[in-house]
Amino acid sequence: MPRGRLFSRALLADLGSPAAISRALSRLCARGDLERIVRGVYMRPKLNRYIGQVRPSVQQVVRLIARRNNETVQMHGAEAVRQLGLSTQMPMVPMFYTSGHSRTVRVGAAVAHLRHVAPDKLQCAGSPAGIALVALHYIGRRGADDRVLSHLKAFLTTTSDDDLAMLYSCKMPLWMRSFVQSGIHQD
């Protein structure tokens, strides 16, 4: 396992009983050979000569936890709006939508909030179409205007034509469907 790469204790499930794996992980952490990031997530410590110990990003930890728990995770609408260039405000605390239960994940001093949402907001998670979808949910009917439409169209056409079709195939409110159909899916 390379230094700095996260792994879940589920990766070791075939190597012994859960109690034996827990004891071995505990001993390796006590010796400094492993570092426990959050419950059930570990990594081999990685040192950088300039900054010292390298920590994983909150996003990496959230993605691993989601994969481990078989959950779908999508970026929050505020972050999607920022990535689309519709806002310059950056959320102070990372937030994610999840199909799992709502909770807070702490990675050292960093914190991330996972908020349970309806499956409609988790469609096409991780893809440009999913980013556009949660951005539209976040902006809402009143905020959807020509400026939003031009940013969405530019964002989706630079990635691939499949993303436009993927967005249009998503389940969405009627106002959102007509907004997408009228401006983005005209071609």
Phi, psi and omega in degrees: 000123179295152177295139178088351179272130179285148171211155180263150178296342177297336177298333184261006187303329182279354187269353179168188180287158178303323180294317180294320179295318179298316179297317181295316178296320179297316178296318180295324177291319180295325178282343182093005179283334177230159175233131177275119182274302171219175182304120177083001180236128184227168171202157172282131182301142179235129180248142175243135185293342180265319185249356181086225184286130180271128180255146175288156178284157178299323181298320178297317181294317180298317179297319179293317178298318179297316179297317180297320183268004181060043180253160171259133180234136180227148177296155179290155181301325180296320178290322178297318178297321178294317180293332178281352180085015180269350179210150177255357181283133180251127179299136180289323180244121180300136177234145179225150170269145181218155174274347177276194181280155178290138181194171177245134179247128178249128176236096187064237179272347181278149182228143173225144178253131174250126184241124179293132178225170177294152181302336180301326181277352182256005179294141178056034183304135178084356180254163176303324178295321177294322177297315179298320181296312180289332175296316178295320176299318182291317181292317179082173184298319183291330182272348182284110180222189183297325179296316178298317181299316181293322178294317179297316181296316179297318181295315185283330180279339177282339181274295176188160179291336179296329181294324176297313180295322179296317178297316182294332180280350180290152174283127182208162178299158184301317180298322181290319179298316180292326177296314180293318182294319184290325186250321187267319189264028181285329189309000000 
